[in-house]
Amino acid sequence: MAGSIATVLSLALVIALIETFQPCHAGLYMGKPVRGWNSYDGFTCTVDEAEVLANAKVMSDHLREYGYEYVTIDYEWYRPGTGQFSCCGRNPWQDLAVDKYGRLVPSADRYPSAKGSELDGMPGFSKLAAEIHALGLKFGIHIMRGIPRVAVERNLPLWNSFFNCQEASDNKTYCSWCDDMSGVANTTAGQIYYDSLITLYAQWGVDFIKMDCAYGEQYESEQLEIVRAIKRQDREILLSMSPTNRDPKYAKAHEFNSSMYRINGDVWDNWNSIKSAFQTAPDFVDLLNGYSSPDLDMLPLGKLSVRSGHGPARTTQLSQDEQYTMMNLWAMFRNPLIMGGDLRSLPDDSFTMKLLTNKELLDIQAGSTHNMPVQAEGIALRRRGSAKLSTPLFTELVNVQECKVGDINQMWGTVSATTDGSLRNHGTSGCLSLLNCSFAPNATVGSERCHVGSGCEDGRNQVWEVTRDGFVDTPMNQACLTTTATTIPCNVTAVAKNASLSKLQQWKRNETDNTLHHVASGGCLTSTFVGSGQDAGRRLSADSVAAWASVSSEVPTVHYVALFNLDDSSHASVSVPFSRLPGITGTVKWCDLLNIWTGDVHDGQSQVTADLAPHASVVYKFDAEKDCK
């Protein structure tokens, strides 16, 4: 009898292995890179049912027509508690909500429609999923690899079997950064657990599963178990594997075992996060038009960390140029476009809407081929005295210097002419700013890319008022522009009004030439580009510039080229000869290049070129038959 049972179990494992390596199966979604929303960047582990529905409704109303369809609840929807609480690995795992078969179910205090899930396995997310489906969208959830430790401790039975949770568990393969789960054994009991889990979630109406702590050689057996479980479902389910695995060979070997897979660390709203993607993406270009999508991570745009997140609640700290750069790379890489910020503010956020809905960009993401990096050259540009570029520097020095007639770096746009309250420098195009979004009573002042209406506190760090009594006030920290001395040159800061500082805080605007004179020193407020003189003509290093190219899959004569300036300080002319682009044969003397963001047409003579500020980029489109000679 024991021998017969062993034979049956061995046969079951053989069948499971055959199923795993079948490339085409109804259960596992394979297709073009997806678009949608994930709750993580906005709420980490604290999002509740009302917030999910509110975000889903915004996506249905404003983004669905542009192909955004997946609404995904990220991790720990099964942990009780509302409002502020700690996430994975910092709260007792005994609290997690499970049903009588050891499967994670929603916490009813955060998801009222799931009440009763612990008793009979339903309804779980079935009601919420139905509401999201009724909006014309698809529903997704995050799960951790493994079986809940609380289910193993209670030794709950596995659904529809004679096995129990302890028999399915392998406590040697738990997730190092989240102690909620025990690993799942590479046994029949382990496979039955995953089968029961995915069967339940499919019954709820789940269309997308993001499985965490699961992608890599050390987790391979569990990755295959979850894939087999999904392939056995009648419902099509997209499987996203995480966290990072930067090995293209592993990705190629498992191309049929996920719909998308993370290849980069978490991307947050800082430049280093974005720049790291440029280092990772080139290794995976051979997999861009395969059965599954490499994933650089979601988009940290709009309102972030609304509650219990990474840093304070804020609008994305990426400058507008950096946001364009992220979107341009993500599209050229054909990355899934998953919005991470809270969508509830999206209807009033025209810039983020513009980023997410650009038709040409979406065409590149969904319908391009031959996507690849190409070698680019970058030459640093002389900044001072040159014609004003379209975008300002990332951060510029601001101080008081000797007034010079006609110096455009001492000319600031008047408040009356800029109704948003900003003071824009004529020479650099930057806006006078409280740096680092500081509320401190003695804040550093500089000039950054103008972002009033977005960025730091909706751009309030760039709102100023030149008062009749000679002060330059900033309402953000109730301070005013103050020099550090009464002689020139001197630095400036933002300090609360003080009678003892009156000489340092008095300014006078010259309405004729738009200069701001410091009364005590007689100098003028000046924006200065660091290194502007000696930097000109320098060839930028290979890691300071980048270019990507692709071809339309529908019209093979249509080409896309993205140019990037990754340098932190230098404006640069970035260029790529036409001869380096995929699909270009023969000599191309010039092409009319369409900027997909502005609609402007540029003349490219023998090469694609653009003058770009630090961290800025551009994407051009052209038809080699119609636009070139």
ZITAUR-V278324 format. One record per residue. N is the residue number from 1. PHI is phi in degrees with one decimal (none if undefined). Layout:
BEGIN
n->N phi->PHI
n->N phi->PHI
END
This chain:
BEGIN
n->1 phi->none
n->2 phi->-60.9
n->3 phi->-64.7
n->4 phi->-65.0
n->5 phi->-61.7
n->6 phi->-62.2
n->7 phi->-63.3
n->8 phi->-62.7
n->9 phi->-66.0
n->10 phi->-63.3
n->11 phi->-63.1
n->12 phi->-63.1
n->13 phi->-69.0
n->14 phi->-62.3
n->15 phi->-61.8
n->16 phi->-62.9
n->17 phi->-65.9
n->18 phi->-62.1
n->19 phi->-61.4
n->20 phi->-60.3
n->21 phi->-98.5
n->22 phi->-80.5
n->23 phi->-69.0
n->24 phi->-116.0
n->25 phi->-145.9
n->26 phi->-61.2
n->27 phi->-72.7
n->28 phi->-98.1
n->29 phi->-69.3
n->30 phi->-130.2
n->31 phi->-179.0
n->32 phi->-68.6
n->33 phi->-57.0
n->34 phi->-90.5
n->35 phi->-135.1
n->36 phi->173.6
n->37 phi->-136.5
n->38 phi->-129.3
n->39 phi->-78.1
n->40 phi->-65.1
n->41 phi->-66.6
n->42 phi->-88.3
n->43 phi->-134.4
n->44 phi->43.6
n->45 phi->-103.2
n->46 phi->-109.6
n->47 phi->-64.0
n->48 phi->-119.3
n->49 phi->-61.4
n->50 phi->-62.9
n->51 phi->-69.8
n->52 phi->-62.0
n->53 phi->-64.7
n->54 phi->-63.3
n->55 phi->-66.1
n->56 phi->-62.8
n->57 phi->-65.9
n->58 phi->-63.8
n->59 phi->-64.8
n->60 phi->-64.1
n->61 phi->-75.6
n->62 phi->-118.3
n->63 phi->-120.8
n->64 phi->-59.6
n->65 phi->-65.3
n->66 phi->-99.7
n->67 phi->92.5
n->68 phi->-83.7
n->69 phi->-137.8
n->70 phi->-94.5
n->71 phi->-109.7
n->72 phi->-121.6
n->73 phi->-87.8
n->74 phi->-79.9
n->75 phi->-68.5
n->76 phi->66.8
n->77 phi->-69.8
n->78 phi->-98.7
n->79 phi->-94.6
n->80 phi->-65.4
n->81 phi->121.4
n->82 phi->-127.8
n->83 phi->71.4
n->84 phi->-83.7
n->85 phi->-158.8
n->86 phi->-76.2
n->87 phi->-100.3
n->88 phi->-44.3
n->89 phi->82.5
n->90 phi->-123.1
n->91 phi->-133.7
n->92 phi->-60.2
n->93 phi->-69.2
n->94 phi->-66.2
n->95 phi->-82.5
n->96 phi->-64.1
n->97 phi->-83.6
n->98 phi->-131.6
n->99 phi->-88.3
n->100 phi->-72.0
n->101 phi->-109.4
n->102 phi->80.3
n->103 phi->-99.9
n->104 phi->-64.7
n->105 phi->-130.7
n->106 phi->-63.8
n->107 phi->-73.1
n->108 phi->-68.6
n->109 phi->-73.4
n->110 phi->-98.6
n->111 phi->-129.3
n->112 phi->-57.0
n->113 phi->-69.3
n->114 phi->-94.1
n->115 phi->-55.7
n->116 phi->94.8
n->117 phi->-61.6
n->118 phi->-66.4
n->119 phi->-86.2
n->120 phi->-129.4
n->121 phi->79.8
n->122 phi->-138.7
n->123 phi->-89.2
n->124 phi->56.1
n->125 phi->-91.9
n->126 phi->-61.7
n->127 phi->-70.5
n->128 phi->-64.8
n->129 phi->-60.6
n->130 phi->-63.2
n->131 phi->-65.1
n->132 phi->-70.5
n->133 phi->-62.7
n->134 phi->-64.9
n->135 phi->-85.4
n->136 phi->82.2
n->137 phi->-117.0
n->138 phi->-116.6
n->139 phi->-115.6
n->140 phi->-133.6
n->141 phi->-137.2
n->142 phi->-94.6
n->143 phi->-133.2
n->144 phi->-88.7
n->145 phi->-58.2
n->146 phi->117.5
n->147 phi->-121.2
n->148 phi->-56.8
n->149 phi->-62.5
n->150 phi->-65.1
n->151 phi->-70.3
n->152 phi->-69.0
n->153 phi->-60.0
n->154 phi->-80.9
n->155 phi->51.2
n->156 phi->-69.4
n->157 phi->-72.7
n->158 phi->-84.8
n->159 phi->-59.7
n->160 phi->60.1
n->161 phi->-158.4
n->162 phi->-97.0
n->163 phi->-88.6
n->164 phi->-127.6
n->165 phi->-67.9
n->166 phi->-66.8
n->167 phi->-70.8
n->168 phi->-85.6
n->169 phi->-88.9
n->170 phi->-134.3
n->171 phi->-76.2
n->172 phi->-86.8
n->173 phi->-119.1
n->174 phi->-70.7
n->175 phi->-81.8
n->176 phi->-67.5
n->177 phi->-105.0
n->178 phi->-149.8
n->179 phi->-93.6
n->180 phi->-67.2
n->181 phi->-120.7
n->182 phi->-100.7
n->183 phi->-65.6
n->184 phi->-107.7
n->185 phi->-68.8
n->186 phi->-85.3
n->187 phi->-138.3
n->188 phi->-60.4
n->189 phi->-63.0
n->190 phi->-62.5
n->191 phi->-66.0
n->192 phi->-63.3
n->193 phi->-60.4
n->194 phi->-64.8
n->195 phi->-60.3
n->196 phi->-67.6
n->197 phi->-63.2
n->198 phi->-71.0
n->199 phi->-60.9
n->200 phi->-61.8
n->201 phi->-67.9
n->202 phi->-65.2
n->203 phi->-64.3
n->204 phi->-67.9
n->205 phi->103.7
n->206 phi->-73.4
n->207 phi->-109.9
n->208 phi->-144.9
n->209 phi->-125.2
n->210 phi->-99.9
n->211 phi->-102.0
n->212 phi->-102.8
n->213 phi->54.4
n->214 phi->-136.0
n->215 phi->-104.7
n->216 phi->155.8
n->217 phi->-58.7
n->218 phi->-68.7
n->219 phi->-112.3
n->220 phi->-59.4
n->221 phi->-64.4
n->222 phi->-72.0
n->223 phi->-59.0
n->224 phi->-69.6
n->225 phi->-64.6
n->226 phi->-68.6
n->227 phi->-64.4
n->228 phi->-61.2
n->229 phi->-63.3
n->230 phi->-69.2
n->231 phi->-65.3
n->232 phi->-85.5
n->233 phi->-88.4
n->234 phi->-78.7
n->235 phi->-88.0
n->236 phi->-74.5
n->237 phi->-130.4
n->238 phi->-84.7
n->239 phi->-115.9
n->240 phi->-107.3
n->241 phi->-103.7
n->242 phi->-149.5
n->243 phi->-88.0
n->244 phi->-72.4
n->245 phi->-135.9
n->246 phi->-95.4
n->247 phi->-101.4
n->248 phi->-62.1
n->249 phi->-65.3
n->250 phi->-65.5
n->251 phi->-61.1
n->252 phi->-64.9
n->253 phi->-66.0
n->254 phi->-114.6
n->255 phi->-59.0
n->256 phi->-92.7
n->257 phi->-111.0
n->258 phi->-166.0
n->259 phi->-93.8
n->260 phi->-154.2
n->261 phi->-149.3
n->262 phi->-73.6
n->263 phi->-123.1
n->264 phi->-133.5
n->265 phi->-68.3
n->266 phi->-57.6
n->267 phi->-99.4
n->268 phi->-117.9
n->269 phi->-85.6
n->270 phi->-142.5
n->271 phi->-63.5
n->272 phi->-59.6
n->273 phi->-60.8
n->274 phi->-68.0
n->275 phi->-63.7
n->276 phi->-61.6
n->277 phi->-65.7
n->278 phi->-67.6
n->279 phi->-80.7
n->280 phi->-86.4
n->281 phi->-56.2
n->282 phi->-57.8
n->283 phi->-70.3
n->284 phi->-116.2
n->285 phi->-64.4
n->286 phi->-69.2
n->287 phi->-106.1
n->288 phi->-73.1
n->289 phi->-117.4
n->290 phi->-92.7
n->291 phi->-83.1
n->292 phi->-138.3
n->293 phi->-112.5
n->294 phi->-62.3
n->295 phi->-130.3
n->296 phi->-85.0
n->297 phi->109.2
n->298 phi->-76.5
n->299 phi->-100.4
n->300 phi->-82.1
n->301 phi->-114.8
n->302 phi->69.9
n->303 phi->-84.4
n->304 phi->-118.9
n->305 phi->48.5
n->306 phi->-56.7
n->307 phi->-153.0
n->308 phi->48.1
n->309 phi->-131.6
n->310 phi->-87.7
n->311 phi->83.7
n->312 phi->-72.9
n->313 phi->-59.8
n->314 phi->-164.9
n->315 phi->-84.2
n->316 phi->-43.4
n->317 phi->-88.5
n->318 phi->-70.6
n->319 phi->-66.6
n->320 phi->-61.3
n->321 phi->-60.5
n->322 phi->-68.2
n->323 phi->-67.0
n->324 phi->-58.5
n->325 phi->-61.5
n->326 phi->-60.3
n->327 phi->-61.9
n->328 phi->-65.5
n->329 phi->-67.2
n->330 phi->-56.7
n->331 phi->-70.0
n->332 phi->-64.7
n->333 phi->-86.3
n->334 phi->56.7
n->335 phi->-78.0
n->336 phi->-54.0
n->337 phi->-105.4
n->338 phi->-113.4
n->339 phi->-70.3
n->340 phi->-100.2
n->341 phi->-77.9
n->342 phi->-67.0
n->343 phi->-77.0
n->344 phi->-62.1
n->345 phi->-93.4
n->346 phi->-59.9
n->347 phi->-58.1
n->348 phi->-101.0
n->349 phi->-113.8
n->350 phi->-66.0
n->351 phi->-68.4
n->352 phi->-64.2
n->353 phi->-59.1
n->354 phi->-60.1
n->355 phi->-62.7
n->356 phi->-81.9
n->357 phi->-122.3
n->358 phi->-64.5
n->359 phi->-61.4
n->360 phi->-62.7
n->361 phi->-61.7
n->362 phi->-66.6
n->363 phi->-64.1
n->364 phi->-63.7
n->365 phi->-62.2
n->366 phi->-95.1
n->367 phi->-135.7
n->368 phi->-125.3
n->369 phi->-142.1
n->370 phi->53.4
n->371 phi->-73.2
n->372 phi->-162.4
n->373 phi->-77.2
n->374 phi->-128.5
n->375 phi->-66.7
n->376 phi->-122.5
n->377 phi->-114.9
n->378 phi->-135.8
n->379 phi->-119.4
n->380 phi->-64.3
n->381 phi->-101.7
n->382 phi->-70.9
n->383 phi->-98.2
n->384 phi->-69.3
n->385 phi->82.2
n->386 phi->-84.1
n->387 phi->-61.0
n->388 phi->-64.1
n->389 phi->-81.7
n->390 phi->-71.6
n->391 phi->-134.9
n->392 phi->-82.0
n->393 phi->-66.5
n->394 phi->-68.3
n->395 phi->-143.4
n->396 phi->-122.0
n->397 phi->-75.8
n->398 phi->-128.3
n->399 phi->-151.8
n->400 phi->-108.3
n->401 phi->-128.4
n->402 phi->-58.7
n->403 phi->-68.2
n->404 phi->-129.5
n->405 phi->-61.3
n->406 phi->82.9
n->407 phi->-75.3
n->408 phi->-68.5
n->409 phi->-77.3
n->410 phi->-110.1
n->411 phi->-104.3
n->412 phi->-126.0
n->413 phi->-58.3
n->414 phi->-71.0
n->415 phi->-60.3
n->416 phi->-65.3
n->417 phi->-88.5
n->418 phi->-122.4
n->419 phi->-66.6
n->420 phi->-81.9
n->421 phi->88.6
n->422 phi->-87.5
n->423 phi->-115.4
n->424 phi->-96.5
n->425 phi->-80.3
n->426 phi->-67.0
n->427 phi->-80.5
n->428 phi->-107.5
n->429 phi->69.6
n->430 phi->-80.9
n->431 phi->-109.4
n->432 phi->-58.8
n->433 phi->-139.5
n->434 phi->-81.8
n->435 phi->-70.4
n->436 phi->60.5
n->437 phi->53.7
n->438 phi->-83.4
n->439 phi->-95.5
n->440 phi->-61.7
n->441 phi->-67.4
n->442 phi->-129.4
n->443 phi->-98.6
n->444 phi->-71.0
n->445 phi->-113.1
n->446 phi->-152.6
n->447 phi->-128.4
n->448 phi->-130.0
n->449 phi->-56.4
n->450 phi->-68.8
n->451 phi->-146.0
n->452 phi->-59.6
n->453 phi->99.9
n->454 phi->-150.0
n->455 phi->65.6
n->456 phi->-54.9
n->457 phi->47.5
n->458 phi->56.5
n->459 phi->80.6
n->460 phi->-65.9
n->461 phi->-73.4
n->462 phi->-119.8
n->463 phi->-100.3
n->464 phi->-135.7
n->465 phi->-137.2
n->466 phi->-88.8
n->467 phi->-85.8
n->468 phi->-67.0
n->469 phi->-91.3
n->470 phi->94.9
n->471 phi->-100.9
n->472 phi->-112.9
n->473 phi->-91.4
n->474 phi->-123.1
n->475 phi->-68.3
n->476 phi->-63.6
n->477 phi->-122.2
n->478 phi->51.4
n->479 phi->-127.4
n->480 phi->-143.1
n->481 phi->-65.1
n->482 phi->-137.7
n->483 phi->-87.3
n->484 phi->-92.9
n->485 phi->-159.5
n->486 phi->-103.9
n->487 phi->-119.1
n->488 phi->-113.4
n->489 phi->-77.3
n->490 phi->-149.5
n->491 phi->-87.1
n->492 phi->-127.5
n->493 phi->-146.1
n->494 phi->-117.5
n->495 phi->-132.6
n->496 phi->-58.8
n->497 phi->-58.6
n->498 phi->-152.2
n->499 phi->-58.1
n->500 phi->-71.0
n->501 phi->-106.7
n->502 phi->-56.6
n->503 phi->-65.5
n->504 phi->-83.5
n->505 phi->-113.9
n->506 phi->-99.3
n->507 phi->-131.9
n->508 phi->-138.8
n->509 phi->-89.6
n->510 phi->-95.4
n->511 phi->-68.5
n->512 phi->-73.4
n->513 phi->-114.8
n->514 phi->62.4
n->515 phi->-93.5
n->516 phi->-112.6
n->517 phi->-93.5
n->518 phi->-85.4
n->519 phi->-61.1
n->520 phi->-68.5
n->521 phi->-89.9
n->522 phi->78.5
n->523 phi->-89.0
n->524 phi->-118.5
n->525 phi->-64.5
n->526 phi->-131.2
n->527 phi->-103.3
n->528 phi->-123.7
n->529 phi->-84.7
n->530 phi->-67.3
n->531 phi->75.1
n->532 phi->-65.8
n->533 phi->-83.6
n->534 phi->-68.6
n->535 phi->-77.9
n->536 phi->-60.9
n->537 phi->86.7
n->538 phi->-68.5
n->539 phi->-79.7
n->540 phi->-74.8
n->541 phi->-67.9
n->542 phi->-61.4
n->543 phi->-88.4
n->544 phi->-100.7
n->545 phi->-134.6
n->546 phi->-153.6
n->547 phi->-148.5
n->548 phi->-129.5
n->549 phi->-134.0
n->550 phi->-157.0
n->551 phi->-128.6
n->552 phi->-62.4
n->553 phi->-76.6
n->554 phi->-92.1
n->555 phi->-124.6
n->556 phi->-65.6
n->557 phi->-87.8
n->558 phi->-88.3
n->559 phi->-119.1
n->560 phi->-125.1
n->561 phi->-133.8
n->562 phi->-113.3
n->563 phi->-114.6
n->564 phi->-132.1
n->565 phi->-104.7
n->566 phi->-93.7
n->567 phi->-69.5
n->568 phi->-87.1
n->569 phi->-134.9
n->570 phi->-100.6
n->571 phi->-64.4
n->572 phi->-148.4
n->573 phi->-91.9
n->574 phi->-108.1
n->575 phi->-145.6
n->576 phi->-141.7
n->577 phi->-64.9
n->578 phi->-58.0
n->579 phi->-63.7
n->580 phi->-87.2
n->581 phi->-82.1
n->582 phi->-64.9
n->583 phi->84.0
n->584 phi->-94.0
n->585 phi->-121.8
n->586 phi->76.3
n->587 phi->-93.3
n->588 phi->-109.7
n->589 phi->-82.5
n->590 phi->-159.4
n->591 phi->-142.1
n->592 phi->-82.5
n->593 phi->-107.2
n->594 phi->-93.8
n->595 phi->-74.5
n->596 phi->-69.6
n->597 phi->-93.9
n->598 phi->-103.2
n->599 phi->82.3
n->600 phi->-72.3
n->601 phi->-110.2
n->602 phi->-117.2
n->603 phi->-93.2
n->604 phi->-98.8
n->605 phi->-100.6
n->606 phi->67.4
n->607 phi->-156.7
n->608 phi->-94.3
n->609 phi->-144.4
n->610 phi->-156.2
n->611 phi->-92.5
n->612 phi->-126.7
n->613 phi->-72.0
n->614 phi->-55.6
n->615 phi->72.2
n->616 phi->-96.5
n->617 phi->-157.5
n->618 phi->-150.4
n->619 phi->-123.8
n->620 phi->-109.2
n->621 phi->-123.5
n->622 phi->-153.2
n->623 phi->-103.2
n->624 phi->-63.2
n->625 phi->-86.3
n->626 phi->-95.6
n->627 phi->-107.7
n->628 phi->-126.2
n->629 phi->-138.0
END
